[in-house]
Amino acid sequence: MLSDLEIARKATLVPITEIAQKAGLRRDEIELYGDYKAKVKLETFERLKDKPDGKYIDVTAITPTPLGEGKTLTTIGLSQGLGHIGKKVITCIRQPSLGPVFGIKGGAAGGGYSQVIPMEDFNLHLTGDVHAVGIANNLLAAMIDAHLKHGNKLRISPDTISWRRVIDLNDKWAVYNIVAGLGGEGRCVRETGFDISVASEVMAVLALADNLQDLRKRLGRIVVAENEDGKPVTAEDLKAAGAMTVLLRDAIKPNLMQTLEKTPVLVHAGPFANIAHGNSSIIADRLALKLADYVVTESGFGADCGMEKFFDIKCRISGLKPNCVVMVATVRALKMHGGGPRVVPGKPIPDAYTEENVRLVEKGSCNLAKHIENARMFGLPVVVAVNRFTTDTDKEMQAVREAALAAGAEGAHVSEVWANGGAGGAELAEAVAAACEKKSDFRFLYPLDMPIKKKIETICTKVYGASGVAFSPKADQKIKHYTKWGLGNLPICMAKTHLSLSHDSDAKGRPEGFVVPVMDIRPSAGAGFLFPLLGTFTTMPGLPSRPAAVDIDIDENGNVLGLF
């Protein structure tokens, strides 16, 4: 079998103008970035405003292993599968962060014969949107420090400044916590730090904005600190929002690419799902729904992370209603949740995951059952996609099917899109199309007028399965603060580990009886949510002892090597 990069290189790309035409876009509605990438102009909405929306499908997953379980692969493969059975489809996915690309995970373009191409362009910079987010974020940070230096007319309390600088790399070991302002007379020395760019509120704002004007308003509402009276200080107060919007005026346009089977893909925004809300942009989804009969989008990590935020934040803000949930599972992940040995990135997978063990699969299926329950809690039909590996046996696959049906899924279907592309996802595509025709009763998990603490407790007990929540004194104080500021009616965006239903990454399966510690809460008033941090969770990942970057190089012809 060829590597993902080799498969992508051997593919025949068609000009992006042809993909645009296939999607229903006119030539004057796209801006070319070379031959195989383009941005879609927002003026396109005016022409399409009266068209009915297509079917809206969210691809999520069980709790993943550190290696990932093929959710993006399934998203791309399902889209190709829908194309294979004659449906007009558009995929909407996030742009990957360079942190994971050079860290553990590698690229996020799918894999095998279900990929977005050009794969190198997709994973490395694309059209520069993430960099634009980083510069806009850091401009605001620079303007805060300049304001302190030049008289502090807004009377900002330096120890309340919550706005941090960002970089799109896993650099936790050096810059997550720093002291700024050293080395000069009259400077304000204070503790601060760096987050990864995709955790920036600017990225969340980009993903949730309706248009350029809404983007400008949201950026202005960003809270960066408090003044000496305990009142919020915003980007608008600092007169930074206008310049930030200028930096993002191209980034707000979705990027058009193609799959290996020439179905259109809109790549836009990239908020992390275990830190931010973990979904691609509202703009891309709305555009795709006007152009296609089926729109396949992906929410990050497991259903407890990106899917819950997709429903309670993204769908609430956009007003869009999904038709179906696709739940990705693998035999090896279920074995891990059943008590299998620890999986360590960079080391060989233990034999337990490559040898038949039906009992371990059955034991770990409690995790699949909980995630199916979570999706059905929102009133939607669920189709399970079992991403099959060559070592999975028929008995193990049957165990997954039985567990899925017992938990209330519409069905469980083998996905072989890695090896066979759209043809390997045709059965899944038929099942998803049928599920989209079923009557759904989409609903949110909580009303916005519920008190902040109660909303957090609802997510923890209903989605994670916790027995309760413990709020630190710091979190308690901030809840009182934000309620006083008028932010109490915002939805909640949890920052938690993606490796467990709980806050503890080592707690596999379906944990019970645990109490979730809420250590801190940050305001994301521009994005439109509050941001609790659970346990020891941090907003800047670190590189492992052997990062993927060590295998990435370039040959004498300028070709990228080692990207996966």
C-alpha positions in Angstrom: 0.0 0.0 0.0 1.3 3.4 -0.9 1.7 6.1 1.8 -0.9 8.8 2.0 1.5 11.3 0.5 2.4 9.0 -2.4 -1.3 8.4 -3.1 -2.0 12.2 -3.0 1.0 12.8 -5.4 -0.2 10.2 -7.9 -3.7 11.7 -8.0 -4.7 13.7 -11.1 -5.9 17.1 -9.9 -8.4 19.0 -11.9 -8.3 22.8 -12.0 -10.2 24.4 -9.1 -12.3 26.2 -11.7 -13.8 22.9 -12.7 -14.5 22.0 -9.0 -16.1 25.4 -8.5 -18.4 24.7 -11.6 -19.2 21.3 -10.2 -20.2 22.8 -6.9 -22.4 25.4 -8.6 -20.1 28.4 -8.3 -19.6 30.9 -11.1 -16.1 31.9 -12.1 -16.5 35.5 -10.9 -17.5 34.1 -7.4 -14.0 32.6 -6.7 -10.5 34.0 -6.2 -7.8 31.7 -7.4 -4.8 30.8 -5.2 -2.8 29.0 -7.9 -4.4 26.2 -10.0 -5.9 24.0 -7.3 -7.1 26.3 -4.5 -9.5 29.2 -4.4 -11.4 31.4 -2.0 -15.1 31.9 -2.4 -16.4 35.4 -2.3 -19.1 36.2 0.3 -21.2 38.0 -2.3 -22.1 34.5 -3.5 -24.7 34.4 -0.8 -26.8 37.0 -2.4 -27.3 34.9 -5.5 -28.1 31.8 -3.5 -30.2 33.3 -0.7 -33.6 31.8 -2.0 -32.3 28.3 -2.6 -33.4 25.6 -0.1 -30.9 24.0 2.1 -29.5 20.5 1.6 -29.2 17.8 4.2 -26.8 18.6 7.1 -24.7 15.7 8.4 -22.2 15.9 11.4 -19.5 13.3 11.6 -18.3 12.7 15.2 -16.6 9.8 17.0 -16.2 7.8 20.2 -13.4 8.7 22.5 -10.3 8.4 20.4 -7.0 6.9 21.2 -3.9 9.1 21.0 -3.4 7.9 17.4 -6.9 9.0 16.2 -9.5 6.7 14.7 -10.1 8.1 11.2 -12.8 10.6 11.7 -11.6 13.0 9.0 -10.9 9.9 6.8 -14.5 8.9 7.3 -15.8 12.4 6.6 -14.0 12.5 3.3 -14.8 8.9 2.5 -18.5 9.4 3.2 -18.5 12.5 1.0 -16.9 10.5 -1.8 -19.4 7.6 -1.1 -22.3 10.0 -1.5 -20.8 11.2 -4.8 -20.4 7.5 -5.7 -24.1 6.8 -5.3 -25.0 9.9 -7.4 -25.6 12.6 -4.7 -24.5 16.2 -5.0 -22.3 16.7 -2.0 -19.9 19.2 -0.4 -17.6 18.6 2.5 -16.9 21.3 5.1 -13.9 20.7 7.3 -11.4 22.7 9.4 -8.0 23.8 8.4 -5.4 21.9 10.4 -3.1 23.5 12.9 0.7 23.2 12.3 1.0 22.1 16.0 -0.4 18.6 15.4 1.1 18.4 11.9 4.6 18.7 13.4 3.7 17.0 16.7 2.1 13.6 17.1 -1.0 13.5 14.9 0.5 14.6 11.6 -1.7 15.9 8.8 -5.5 16.0 8.8 -6.4 15.6 5.1 -7.9 12.1 5.6 -5.9 9.2 4.4 -5.4 6.4 1.8 -7.9 6.9 -1.0 -10.1 9.3 0.9 -8.1 12.6 1.1 -8.3 16.3 0.4 -5.8 17.3 -2.2 -3.2 18.9 -2.7 -2.4 17.2 0.6 0.7 19.3 1.3 -1.1 22.6 0.7 -4.0 21.5 2.9 -1.7 20.7 5.8 0.9 23.4 5.4 -0.3 27.0 5.6 -3.0 26.7 2.8 -4.0 30.3 2.1 -2.6 31.7 5.3 -5.8 32.0 7.3 -4.3 30.6 10.6 -1.4 33.1 10.3 -3.9 35.9 9.8 -5.7 34.8 13.0 -2.4 34.7 14.9 -1.3 38.2 13.7 -4.7 39.7 14.6 -4.5 38.1 18.0 -1.0 39.4 18.6 -1.8 42.8 17.3 -4.4 43.1 20.1 -1.8 41.8 22.6 0.7 44.4 21.5 -1.8 47.2 21.7 -2.6 46.2 25.3 1.0 46.4 26.3 1.5 49.7 24.4 -1.5 51.1 26.2 0.0 50.3 29.5 3.3 51.8 28.5 1.7 55.1 27.3 -0.3 56.2 30.3 -3.0 53.5 30.7 -5.9 55.9 30.1 -8.4 53.0 30.4 -7.0 52.3 33.9 -6.5 48.6 33.1 -5.5 46.5 36.1 -2.4 44.6 34.7 -3.0 41.5 36.9 -6.4 41.0 35.3 -5.2 40.9 31.7 -6.4 37.6 30.2 -5.4 38.1 26.6 -2.4 36.0 25.6 -0.2 35.9 22.6 -0.4 32.9 20.3 1.8 30.8 18.0 0.7 27.9 15.7 3.1 25.3 17.1 3.2 23.0 20.1 5.5 25.1 22.3 4.2 24.4 25.8 7.6 23.6 27.3 8.9 27.2 26.7 6.2 29.8 26.4 2.9 28.6 27.9 3.7 30.6 31.0 6.1 33.5 30.8 7.0 36.9 32.4 6.6 39.8 30.0 7.9 43.4 30.2 11.5 42.7 31.4 14.4 44.8 30.3 13.3 48.4 30.2 12.4 51.3 32.3 8.7 52.1 32.6 7.6 48.7 31.3 4.8 46.7 33.0 6.3 43.4 34.2 3.5 40.8 34.4 2.9 37.1 34.1 1.3 36.0 30.9 1.9 33.3 28.2 1.2 31.9 24.8 -1.6 29.7 23.6 -1.7 27.7 20.3 -3.2 29.9 17.5 -6.2 27.7 17.0 -7.2 28.2 20.7 -7.4 32.0 20.1 -10.8 33.6 20.5 -10.1 35.3 17.2 -10.2 31.8 15.5 -13.5 31.1 17.3 -14.9 34.4 16.1 -13.8 33.7 12.6 -15.6 30.4 12.7 -18.9 31.8 14.1 -19.2 35.1 12.3 -22.0 35.7 9.7 -20.2 38.2 7.5 -17.5 40.8 7.6 -19.6 43.3 9.6 -20.5 40.6 12.2 -16.8 39.7 12.4 -16.0 43.3 13.2 -18.6 43.5 15.9 -17.5 40.3 17.5 -13.9 41.3 17.5 -14.9 44.5 19.2 -16.7 42.6 22.0 -13.6 40.6 23.0 -12.8 41.1 26.7 -9.1 41.4 27.4 -8.9 42.7 31.0 -10.7 44.6 33.8 -10.3 48.2 34.7 -9.7 49.4 38.3 -13.5 49.5 38.8 -13.8 45.8 37.9 -15.5 46.5 34.6 -14.5 44.7 31.4 -12.1 46.3 28.9 -12.7 45.3 25.3 -10.8 45.3 22.0 -13.2 48.1 21.0 -12.1 50.1 24.0 -8.5 49.8 22.8 -9.6 50.7 19.2 -8.0 47.5 18.0 -11.0 45.8 16.4 -10.9 47.7 13.1 -7.3 46.8 12.3 -7.9 43.2 13.4 -10.8 42.9 10.9 -8.6 44.3 8.1 -6.1 41.5 8.8 -8.9 38.9 8.5 -10.8 40.3 5.5 -9.5 37.5 3.2 -9.4 34.9 5.9 -13.2 35.2 6.3 -13.7 33.7 2.8 -13.9 29.9 2.7 -11.2 27.9 0.8 -12.3 25.6 -2.0 -10.4 22.4 -2.6 -11.2 18.8 -3.9 -11.1 15.2 -2.8 -9.3 12.4 -4.6 -12.6 11.7 -6.4 -13.1 15.4 -7.3 -16.0 16.2 -4.9 -15.8 19.8 -3.6 -14.5 20.6 -0.2 -14.8 23.9 1.7 -11.9 24.3 4.2 -12.5 27.1 6.7 -11.3 28.0 10.2 -9.7 25.6 12.7 -10.7 26.0 16.3 -9.5 23.1 18.5 -12.3 20.9 19.9 -10.8 20.1 23.3 -10.0 23.8 23.8 -12.3 25.9 21.6 -15.6 24.8 19.9 -13.9 22.5 17.4 -15.9 23.1 14.2 -15.4 24.7 10.8 -17.1 27.9 9.9 -20.8 28.8 9.8 -20.1 30.7 6.6 -18.8 27.6 4.9 -21.7 25.4 6.1 -24.3 27.9 5.0 -22.7 28.3 1.6 -22.4 24.5 1.1 -26.1 24.0 2.2 -27.2 26.3 -0.6 -25.1 24.6 -3.2 -25.4 20.9 -2.4 -28.0 18.3 -1.6 -25.8 16.8 1.2 -23.3 18.7 3.3 -20.9 16.5 5.4 -19.1 18.4 8.1 -17.0 17.2 11.0 -16.8 18.1 14.7 -13.5 17.6 16.5 -12.6 14.7 18.7 -15.4 12.7 20.4 -19.1 13.4 20.7 -18.5 14.8 24.2 -16.2 17.5 22.8 -16.8 18.8 19.2 -20.3 17.4 18.7 -21.8 18.8 21.9 -20.3 22.2 20.9 -21.5 21.8 17.3 -25.1 21.6 18.6 -25.1 23.9 21.6 -22.8 26.6 20.2 -22.5 26.5 16.4 -26.1 25.4 15.6 -27.5 27.8 18.2 -25.7 30.7 16.7 -26.2 29.8 13.0 -29.8 28.6 13.4 -29.0 25.6 11.2 -30.5 22.2 12.1 -28.6 19.0 11.4 -30.4 15.9 10.0 -28.1 13.1 11.0 -25.1 12.2 13.1 -22.4 9.7 11.9 -20.5 8.2 14.8 -17.0 6.8 13.9 -15.7 3.9 15.9 -12.8 1.4 15.5 -12.3 -2.0 17.0 -8.9 -1.0 18.4 -10.3 2.0 20.2 -13.1 -0.1 21.8 -10.5 -2.6 22.9 -8.6 0.2 24.6 -11.8 1.3 26.4 -12.4 -2.3 27.4 -9.1 -2.3 29.4 -6.5 -2.9 26.6 -2.9 -1.8 27.1 -1.9 1.8 26.8 -1.2 3.1 23.3 1.9 5.3 23.2 2.4 7.5 20.1 5.6 6.7 18.2 5.7 3.1 19.6 4.4 -0.1 18.1 0.7 -0.9 18.8 0.5 -3.7 21.3 -0.6 -7.1 20.0 -3.9 -6.9 21.9 -5.1 -4.4 19.2 -4.2 -6.6 16.2 -5.3 -10.0 17.5 -8.9 -11.1 17.9 -10.5 -10.4 21.3 -14.2 -10.1 21.1 -14.6 -9.9 24.9 -12.4 -6.8 25.0 -14.5 -5.2 22.2 -17.7 -6.0 24.0 -16.4 -4.6 27.3 -15.2 -1.4 25.6 -18.5 -0.9 23.7 -19.8 1.0 26.8 -18.0 4.0 25.4 -19.7 3.7 22.0 -23.1 3.3 23.7 -22.6 6.5 25.8 -21.7 8.6 22.7 -24.7 7.2 20.8 -26.8 8.2 23.8 -25.3 11.7 23.7 -26.1 12.2 20.1 -29.7 10.9 20.5 -30.1 13.3 23.5 -30.2 16.0 20.9 -33.0 14.3 19.0 -31.1 13.1 15.9 -30.7 9.7 14.2 -27.3 8.1 14.6 -25.5 6.0 12.0 -22.3 4.2 13.2 -19.4 4.0 10.8 -16.9 1.3 11.8 -13.5 2.3 10.3 -12.1 -1.2 9.5 -8.5 -2.1 9.9 -7.0 -5.1 8.1 -6.5 -6.9 11.5 -10.2 -6.6 12.5 -12.1 -9.9 12.4 -15.7 -10.5 11.4 -16.6 -11.5 14.9 -15.2 -8.3 16.3 -17.1 -6.3 13.7 -20.3 -8.1 14.6 -19.8 -7.2 18.3 -19.6 -3.5 17.3 -22.8 -3.8 15.3 -24.7 -5.5 18.1 -23.6 -2.8 20.6 -24.5 0.0 18.3 -28.0 -1.3 17.7 -28.6 -2.0 21.4 -27.6 1.7 22.1 -30.2 3.0 19.7 -28.2 3.6 16.5 -30.0 3.3 13.1 -27.3 0.8 12.1 -23.5 0.1 12.1 -21.8 -0.1 8.7 -18.3 -1.0 7.8 -16.3 1.8 6.3 -13.4 0.8 4.0 -12.8 4.2 2.5 -9.1 4.2 3.3 -8.5 1.3 0.9 -11.3 1.8 -1.6 -12.3 5.5 -1.5 -15.9 6.3 -2.3 -16.8 2.7 -3.3 -15.7 1.6 0.2 -18.1 4.1 1.7 -21.1 3.5 -0.6 -23.0 1.3 1.9 -22.4 3.9 4.6 -23.6 6.7 2.3 -26.8 4.8 1.5 -27.5 4.4 5.2 -26.7 8.1 6.0 -29.0 9.3 3.1 -31.8 7.1 4.5 -31.2 8.4 8.0 -31.5 12.0 6.7 -35.0 11.3 5.5 -36.1 10.3 9.0 -38.0 12.8 11.1 -35.7 14.4 13.7 -36.5 16.4 16.8 -33.4 18.5 17.1 -33.1 20.3 20.5 -30.4 21.9 22.6 -29.1 20.5 25.8 -29.9 23.6 27.9 -31.7 26.9 27.6 -29.5 30.0 27.6 -31.3 31.6 30.5 -30.2 28.7 32.8 -27.6 30.0 35.4 -23.9 29.5 34.4 -23.3 26.9 37.1 -26.3 24.9 36.1 -25.3 24.9 32.4 -21.9 23.5 33.3 -23.4 20.9 35.6 -25.8 19.9 32.9 -23.0 19.2 30.4 -20.9 17.4 33.0 -23.7 15.1 34.3 -25.6 14.5 31.1 -22.8 14.3 28.5 -19.8 13.2 30.5 -21.7 11.1 33.0 -20.3 12.8 36.0 -21.9 12.6 39.5 -21.2 16.2 40.2 -19.1 19.3 39.7 -16.6 21.1 42.0 -16.0 24.8 41.3 -12.7 26.3 42.5 -12.9 29.6 44.4 -11.4 31.3 41.3 -14.2 29.8 39.1 -16.9 30.8 41.6 -15.6 34.4 41.7 -15.5 34.6 37.9 -19.1 33.2 37.5 -20.3 36.0 39.8 -18.2 38.5 37.8 -19.5 37.4 34.4 -23.1 37.3 35.5 -22.7 40.9 36.7 -21.2 41.8 33.3 -24.3 40.4 31.5 -22.6 37.3 30.1 -24.7 34.8 32.1 -26.9 34.0 29.0 -24.0 32.7 26.9 -23.5 29.0 26.0 -20.7 27.0 27.5 -17.6 25.8 25.7 -15.7 23.3 27.8 -12.0 22.9 27.7 -11.2 19.3 28.6 -9.2 16.3 27.6 -10.4 14.5 24.4 -9.0 11.2 25.6 -11.8 10.4 28.1 -15.4 11.1 28.7 -14.2 12.6 32.0 -11.7 15.3 32.8 -9.1 12.5 33.5 -7.4 11.3 30.3 -6.6 7.9 31.9 -10.2 7.1 32.7 -11.3 5.0 29.7 -14.6 3.3 28.8 -17.6 4.9 30.5 -16.4 6.4 33.8 -18.9 6.7 36.6 -19.0 8.4 40.0 -16.4 11.1 39.2 -16.6 14.8 40.1 -15.5 17.3 37.5 -13.2 20.0 38.8 -13.8 23.4 37.2 -10.6 25.3 37.9 -11.1 28.5 35.9 -13.5 30.2 33.5 -12.6 32.6 30.8 -14.9 34.9 28.8 -15.1 34.6 25.1 -17.6 37.4 24.7 -16.7 38.1 21.0 -17.2 34.4 20.0 -20.2 34.3 22.2 -19.5 31.7 24.9 -17.9 31.1 28.3 -14.9 28.9 28.4 -14.4 26.7 31.6 -11.1 24.8 32.1 -11.5 21.4 33.6 -8.8 19.8 35.7 -5.2 20.6 34.8 -6.1 21.2 31.1 -3.8 23.7 29.3 -4.4 25.8 26.1 -0.9 25.1 24.6 0.2 21.6 23.7 3.8 20.4 23.9 5.9 18.4 21.4 6.6 14.8 22.3 10.1 13.3 22.7 10.0 12.4 19.0 7.8 14.8 17.1 6.6 14.2 13.5 8.7 17.1 12.5 11.9 15.0 12.7 10.6 12.9 9.7 9.6 15.9 7.5 12.1 17.1 4.9 12.4 18.1 1.3 14.2 16.4 -1.6 16.4 17.8 -4.3 13.3 18.5 -6.5 11.5 20.5 -3.8 9.1 17.7 -2.9 7.9 17.4 0.7 9.0 14.1 2.4 7.6 12.5 5.5 4.2 14.2 5.8 1.3 12.0 6.7 
